[in-house]
Amino acid sequence: MPLSGQLIERFSEHLSAHVGTPVDVDRGTPVGGGSINDAYRLDTDHGAFFVKTNSADRFPSLFEAEADGLERLRKAAAIRVPEVIATGEDHDDAYLLLEHIGSSARKADFWEDFGRSLARLHQHSSDRFGLERANYIGSLKQVNTPYLEWSDFFLHCRLEPQVELARNKQRIGMGDVLRFERLYSKLASLFPKEAPALLHGDLWSGNFLTGPHGEPVLIDPAVYYGHREMDLAMTKLFGGFDAEFYAAYHAERPLDPGWEERMDLCNLYPLLVHVNLFGGGYAQGAGAFEVV
């Protein structure tokens, strides 16, 4: 869908305030955006910028939550993220205006840099697991009520809401629900003790870019403070991360023994999210709940 003249004018105002001088937007070129957003490259007389739009009524505060997540990652100063310029609404159009990240070939130590940088990101901590606000993972609301214990947070904010939603949508059976309920009482003994770590929260291969200097750049976060194995597990779920990434992470901040065996446990959450977004057949095809 082409951008309206009213939106173009709004973007010009935001960019002028950001740059400190009048900015004219020449055009907005569609560049995809996924299942819930439209995305555009904005070409201006001050270079290129990037904007995402969606329905403010269907996804209330989604872009505000994403902007908050990007800002938290930016402040951690461990790995590059796009700079947030503005968020806003115009009638039913919500938008997120960002720095445009140019691309180039990956530098020779891309994966080592990525692994080390993620380990440094995970060193940023909090006194609770969770976040003081809800956000989104995909188009689903992500509950982040803070808890002192990871097992309590994982149960009440990750597994239970998704299991309930999947059951209500009739995408999993009662047998699956009972298997999850048997797992709940064991969670505290299954994870090693860790301080809450600042997580990207949706770290699959579609949510990073190669920047203009060949460096890794994170996009589309679903941030919270959680067990750091959650981010590592997500990278394993769909693949696309080199062995050098894991070696560099482990060298920077070693993982507890058995972390690879716990990946399936961690990935129950994103698999349930995919069941709720894309249907119960996804779970059957993936053998999603074999760990339960």
Secondary structure, 3 states (H helix, E strand, C coil): CCCCHHHHHHHHHHHHHHHCCCCCEEEEEECCCCCCCEEEEEEECCEEEEEEEEECCCCCCHHHHHHHHHHHHHHHCCCECCCEEEEEEECCEEEEEEECCCCCCCCCCHHHHHHHHHHHHCCCECCCEECCCCEEECCEEECCCCECCHHHHHHHHHHHHHHHHHHHCCCCCHHHHHHHHHHHCCHHHHCCCCCCEEECCCCCHHHEEECCCCCEEECCCCCEEECCHHHHHHHHHCCCCCHHHHHHHHHHCCCCCCCCCCHHHHCHHHHHHHHHHHCHHHHHHHCCCCCC
